[in-house]
Amino acid sequence: MALAFTKPVKLGFQAPEFQLIDVVSGKKLTFDDIKGEKGTLIMFICNHCPYVKHVIHQLIQIGRDYIPKGIGIAAISSNDVESYPDDDPDLMKKLAMELDFPFPYLYDETQQAAKDYKAECTPDFDLFDKNNKCVYRGQLDSSRPGNNIPVTGKDLRTALDLVLKGKSIPKEQIPSAGCSIKWKS
């Protein structure tokens, strides 16, 4: 597994549009369909990555905790399914249903959403304020597979709480770490 980190980009960019299939409902969803009244979290994840597997239950809990507060959330998988068949949309649907994802799980077949969001790894997070401006591209927390730090979601939860209060998020953010997105050749 190739370790990758969230690409540092200037914050404040407008949320890129997308139109992706939700593997559970079969419906095409856009950013506007996902958008929350107070903010929006776009998470790049996949089925096979050990970093995602390590934090998946915390991501689900964040969905359960923050969607009712006005945060829209979606997970996107952009991996090349020919090379990584565990990330196939049918298996994405199976995982989302088994774990009862509270947010849509979107399949980015063309990988354009990952490119537009400058996603590099799984998990990779983009948090937008109520005006659809990116305010956070940091880590979930400091836990990684094997480092014995509990998975709490502390860093992302702090950013979400600040968005809910309409407050600024510090520009210094620790990048997320995980498997690199598996790009098509």
C-alpha angles and dihedrals in degrees: 000000000000111000113226135174135215108276112246109240132164109274122231098062118144116256109264116238121243139172110206136162117253101223093213102048098025089227124134109241131192132201088260090056090053098039117119126217092243102026146324133240120202113191124191107210138144139199102249105044114110090212091057092044087053093057105025095107090052090050089052091048091050088054091051092046101044108031091070089052093058103271115132113215135189134169119215128197114200102167124131101258093196090066095031107036092174086074094057114135092245090056091043088056092048092052094045091051096043092051094036097233109210089207133054119271107216129199116221099197095170092043088227094125091054090050093046091049092042090233114178107169147021113276100033121158133205115183118191128193124230089278091056093250116141110246102163136038099158140116130292089233139307096281117116130170107285100007094102093228110135118247105244105146087230099153097044092041090053090052092047091050091051091050090051090053092046091241129140120264117223112259091224104088131166109235120240116250129210146108116330117254107263103239123202113249 
